[in-house]
Amino acid sequence: MTDNPLLWQTRHFVYAHIAETTRPPRVDETAAHFRISIEEASQLYTELNNRHSFFLEPDTVAIRMANPFSGIPTDFKVHANGKTYFANCAWDMLGIPAALHCDAVIDAVFTESNESVQLEVKDGKVTNGDLLVHFPLAFSHWYDDLVFT
């Protein structure tokens, strides 16, 4: 699989699709885009998951995370380019405007207090607030259970 030229093209397609539609493509959409079988597209998704290029739902080929984008609704909504994206966490909510090279308004909910906050990113900087993002788990352990982290 490492020699398959479609591997990194598939990753690029996934990210471009998310940027355009706000959601990851289903494996059948990727298969149709590249004119390959669903089985081959599934193998590409699995290999990209194995390389941590994105993360699949367990025992499926459905994309759960293509960092910084979430494939499922979360408490981290990023409004950018007239669309709403979901981020996986506080770190990723700041990563979406960076990945898209655009300004954004972010609506987030604090996990522990259920308090809502809104941030604005303009020209690559958070323009309002003096909030602090706390990561209770060291980065070296994030991949132990990335969904929990």
C-alpha positions in Angstrom: 0.0 0.0 0.0 2.9 2.4 0.6 3.6 2.5 -3.1 0.0 3.3 -4.1 0.1 6.8 -5.6 -3.5 7.3 -4.6 -2.7 7.2 -0.9 -1.8 10.8 -0.5 -4.1 11.9 -3.2 -6.9 10.4 -1.1 -5.8 12.3 2.0 -5.8 15.5 0.0 -9.3 14.7 -1.4 -10.6 14.1 2.1 -9.4 17.5 3.4 -10.5 19.3 0.3 -13.9 17.7 0.6 -14.2 18.7 4.2 -13.2 22.3 3.4 -15.8 22.5 0.7 -18.7 20.6 2.4 -17.8 20.7 6.2 -18.0 16.9 6.4 -15.6 14.1 5.4 -16.5 12.1 2.3 -18.0 8.7 2.6 -15.8 5.9 1.2 -18.2 5.5 -1.7 -17.7 9.2 -2.6 -14.0 8.8 -2.5 -14.2 5.6 -4.7 -16.4 7.5 -7.2 -14.1 10.5 -7.3 -11.0 8.3 -8.1 -13.0 5.8 -10.2 -11.9 2.9 -8.0 -13.7 0.2 -6.2 -15.2 0.8 -2.7 -12.9 -2.0 -1.5 -9.8 -0.1 -2.8 -11.0 3.1 -1.3 -11.6 1.3 2.0 -8.1 0.0 1.9 -6.8 3.5 1.4 -8.8 4.8 4.3 -7.6 2.0 6.5 -3.9 2.7 5.6 -4.4 6.5 6.2 -5.9 5.6 9.6 -3.0 3.3 10.4 -0.6 6.2 9.6 -2.7 8.7 11.8 -3.4 10.8 8.7 -7.0 10.7 9.8 -9.0 8.5 12.2 -11.8 6.1 11.5 -14.7 5.1 13.7 -13.8 1.7 15.2 -14.5 -1.2 12.9 -15.7 1.0 10.1 -14.3 3.1 7.2 -16.2 6.2 8.4 -13.9 9.1 9.1 -14.3 10.3 12.8 -11.4 12.8 12.7 -9.3 14.5 10.1 -7.5 16.9 12.4 -8.5 19.6 13.1 -11.9 18.7 11.6 -14.4 16.4 13.3 -16.6 14.1 11.3 -19.3 14.3 14.0 -21.0 17.2 15.7 -19.1 18.5 18.8 -19.2 21.3 21.3 -16.6 23.2 19.2 -18.3 25.0 16.2 -16.1 27.0 13.9 -17.9 29.5 11.6 -15.6 30.3 8.7 -16.1 31.2 5.0 -19.9 31.1 5.5 -19.9 27.5 6.7 -19.9 25.8 10.1 -17.2 23.2 10.9 -16.9 21.0 13.9 -13.6 20.7 15.7 -12.5 17.8 17.9 -11.3 19.9 20.8 -10.2 23.3 21.9 -6.8 22.9 20.2 -8.5 21.9 16.9 -11.0 24.8 17.1 -8.1 27.1 16.7 -6.6 24.8 14.0 -9.5 25.1 11.6 -9.1 28.8 10.9 -5.3 28.2 10.5 -5.9 25.2 8.1 -8.4 27.2 6.1 -6.3 30.4 6.2 -9.3 32.5 7.1 -11.0 34.5 9.9 -13.5 32.7 12.0 -15.9 32.9 14.9 -15.8 30.0 17.3 -18.6 28.9 19.6 -17.4 26.5 22.3 -18.8 24.9 25.4 -16.5 24.3 28.4 -16.7 20.6 29.2 -16.7 20.8 32.9 -18.9 23.9 33.5 -21.1 23.7 30.4 -20.5 27.5 30.0 -20.5 28.8 26.5 -17.8 31.1 25.0 -17.3 32.8 21.7 -13.9 33.6 20.2 -13.0 35.5 17.1 -10.0 34.7 15.0 -8.9 37.6 12.8 -5.7 37.6 10.8 -4.5 34.5 12.6 -5.0 35.9 16.1 -7.7 35.5 18.7 -9.0 39.1 19.0 -11.3 38.8 22.0 -10.8 37.4 25.4 -8.0 36.4 27.6 -9.1 32.8 28.0 -6.7 30.0 28.8 -7.0 26.6 27.2 -6.1 23.8 29.6 -5.0 20.3 28.4 -5.3 17.9 31.3 -3.4 15.2 29.5 0.2 15.5 28.3 0.6 15.5 24.5 2.7 12.4 24.7 -0.5 10.5 25.8 -3.0 12.0 23.3 -2.8 9.1 21.0 -3.4 6.6 23.8 -7.1 7.4 23.3 -7.5 10.3 20.8 -11.3 10.4 21.0 -11.1 10.8 24.8 -8.3 13.4 24.6 
